[in-house]
Amino acid sequence: MFLRHRPSPLEVEAFIAVSRQLPLSYEPVGLARQDRAGFRVDEQEVVIGQGEKAFARAKIALTEWRHFELGWVEVFPARAAVAPGTVVAVLVRHLGFWSMNGCRVVYSVAGNGSAEFGFAYGTLTNHAESGEEIFKVSLRPGTGEVTYLIRAASRPRAVLAALGYPVTRSLQARFRRDSAAAIARAITGQDVRMP
């Protein structure tokens, strides 16, 4: 949904209520874990900290959606659960207008014992894009590095997203960079410049 004004809290609540009834705009669930014809796959992994304490803070930051505290992108409800089935609205300010996009958490990510934590959400039929995105933090054995991974499989769904595909791609790259900086800032308390 594209708007010329910032949506009010009531508009966001109504959007989320409608979104809960909508299906995913793609299939199968798990799309971001693989390459699939017709979907563009983007992946970025960056080191955001060091050691067990930084990893614990990174997990908390992910559950609090701190990786969406960007100024130009917000998620509603602000501290939504990251459990499968949770529906959120992603609000984006770009090019002088606003968009609201519905997403549903589709699975949790865990592995390597307790050294990985994250979740994936999928786009609903009221999202400008179609696809799935994984957000994961990991503690690398041996080095103690804490990493943040975003892996997304997407394609334009809305006409405006398709017509402005180069702009869409630029916004996606900016989101990956800004999101990594936001989660690093959340665990270190310092501004971090990402590549």
C-alpha positions as a printed Julia matrix, in Angstrom:
195×3 Matrix{Float64}:
  0.0     0.0     0.0
  1.5     3.33   -1.11
  0.54    6.57    0.67
  1.34   10.26    0.29
  1.27   10.71    4.07
  2.69    8.9     7.07
 -0.03    6.48    8.14
 -1.63    7.15   11.5
 -1.49    4.55   14.29
 -5.13    3.68   13.51
 -4.3     3.14    9.82
 -1.38    0.9    10.77
 -3.55   -1.12   13.19
 -6.25   -1.56   10.53
 -3.6    -2.63    7.99
 -2.22   -5.25   10.4
 -5.73   -6.55   11.17
 -6.42   -7.06    7.44
 -2.94   -8.52    6.91
 -3.56  -11.3     9.44
 -6.14  -12.76    7.06
 -3.94  -12.66    3.94
 -1.89  -15.49    2.45
  1.79  -15.36    1.62
  2.53  -13.92   -1.83
  4.91  -16.76   -2.75
  5.57  -20.42   -2.22
  7.11  -22.56   -0.88
  8.01  -21.43    2.64
 11.79  -21.74    2.88
 12.33  -19.85   -0.36
 15.19  -17.74    1.08
 17.17  -20.88    1.94
 17.62  -21.73   -1.73
 17.97  -20.21   -5.18
 14.73  -20.3    -7.17
 14.04  -19.26  -10.74
 12.33  -15.87  -10.98
 13.57  -14.62   -7.59
 16.6   -12.44   -6.98
 18.71  -13.69   -4.05
 20.75  -11.22   -2.01
 22.94  -12.1     0.93
 25.06  -10.01    3.26
 26.92  -11.21    6.32
 28.95   -8.83    8.48
 30.84   -9.08   11.75
 29.01   -7.02   14.38
 30.77   -7.97   17.6
 33.0   -10.35   19.51
 32.3   -12.95   22.17
 29.46  -14.59   24.06
 28.16  -11.38   25.66
 27.92   -9.64   22.27
 26.13  -12.71   20.88
 23.62  -12.66   23.77
 22.98   -8.95   23.11
 22.63   -9.62   19.38
 19.95  -12.26   20.02
 18.01   -9.84   22.21
 18.38   -7.07   19.62
 16.99   -9.39   16.93
 13.96  -10.34   19.05
 13.33   -6.63   19.65
 13.51   -5.85   15.9
 16.36   -3.39   16.56
 17.65   -4.18   13.06
 14.64   -2.19   11.78
 15.44    0.98   13.75
 16.64    2.87   10.7
 14.7     6.12   10.67
 13.32    5.45    7.19
 12.06    1.88    7.91
  9.97    0.82   10.91
  8.16   -2.32   11.95
  4.79   -2.44   13.73
  4.02   -3.54   16.35
  7.41   -2.24   17.51
  8.33   -5.26   19.63
  6.33   -7.98   17.89
  7.11  -11.59   18.72
  9.48  -13.31   16.29
  7.5   -16.55   16.56
  6.08  -18.18   13.42
  2.65  -16.79   12.61
  3.33  -13.26   13.87
  2.15  -10.61   11.39
  3.87   -7.22   11.13
  3.58   -4.1     9.02
  6.81   -2.73    7.6
  6.54    1.01    7.05
  9.01    2.55    4.58
  9.54    6.22    3.76
 11.07    6.69    0.31
 11.04    9.15   -2.57
  8.56   11.45   -0.84
  5.92    8.86   -0.06
  5.24    5.99    2.34
  4.53    2.32    1.83
  3.08   -0.23    4.23
  3.93   -3.85    3.59
  2.52   -6.93    5.31
  4.83   -9.75    6.44
  4.41  -12.94    8.47
  7.14  -14.67   10.47
  7.33  -18.07    8.79
 10.05  -19.97   10.66
 12.74  -19.77   13.31
 16.4   -20.26   12.49
 18.58  -22.23   14.85
 21.53  -24.48   14.34
 25.07  -25.34   15.38
 23.87  -25.98   18.91
 23.11  -22.58   20.36
 25.53  -20.65   18.11
 22.82  -19.42   15.68
 19.6   -17.55   16.26
 17.15  -15.87   13.96
 13.93  -15.97   12.01
 12.52  -15.48    8.55
  9.5   -13.58    7.4
  7.55  -13.87    4.21
  5.67  -11.25    2.26
  1.89  -11.17    2.24
 -0.24  -10.26   -0.78
 -0.34   -6.61    0.34
  3.45   -6.23    0.11
  5.15   -4.39   -2.79
  7.58   -7.32   -3.15
  7.11  -11.06   -3.18
  9.56  -13.21   -1.25
 11.17  -14.2     2.0
 13.93  -12.76    4.17
 16.13  -14.4     6.82
 17.64  -12.42    9.72
 20.24  -14.39   11.68
 23.0   -13.78   14.22
 25.76  -16.34   14.77
 28.69  -16.91   17.08
 31.57  -18.32   15.04
 33.39  -21.09   16.86
 37.12  -20.56   17.19
 37.17  -16.83   16.37
 34.36  -15.7    18.67
 33.12  -13.32   15.98
 29.43  -12.42   16.1
 27.92  -12.09   12.64
 24.65  -10.77   11.29
 23.23  -12.32    8.14
 20.45  -11.11    5.9
 19.47  -13.42    3.05
 16.52  -12.49    0.87
 14.8   -13.98   -2.16
 12.53  -11.44   -3.81
 10.87  -10.14   -6.93
  8.65   -7.12   -7.53
  4.92   -7.67   -7.02
  3.4    -4.17   -7.13
  3.42   -2.26  -10.42
  5.34    0.65   -8.86
  8.0    -1.73   -7.51
  8.39   -3.3   -10.95
  8.47    0.02  -12.8
 11.0     1.43  -10.37
 13.04   -1.77  -10.09
 16.45   -0.01  -10.1
 15.25    2.19   -7.22
 13.81   -0.87   -5.47
 17.18   -2.64   -5.76
 18.94    0.42   -4.37
 16.56    0.56   -1.39
 17.09   -3.16   -0.73
 20.89   -2.67   -0.68
 20.49    0.36    1.59
 18.27   -1.67    3.94
 20.87   -4.45    4.23
 23.65   -1.95    5.01
 21.58    0.16    7.43
 20.11   -2.89    9.15
 23.58   -4.31    9.85
 24.69   -0.95   11.26
 21.55   -0.76   13.44
 22.05   -4.18   15.03
 25.76   -3.5    15.55
 24.83   -0.21   17.24
 22.26   -2.03   19.39
 24.87   -4.42   20.79
 27.83   -2.03   21.09
 26.09    1.26   21.84
 28.26    2.92   19.18
 27.65    4.04   15.62
 29.18    1.55   13.23
 29.84    2.2     9.56
 29.08   -0.77    7.35
 30.59   -1.5     3.92
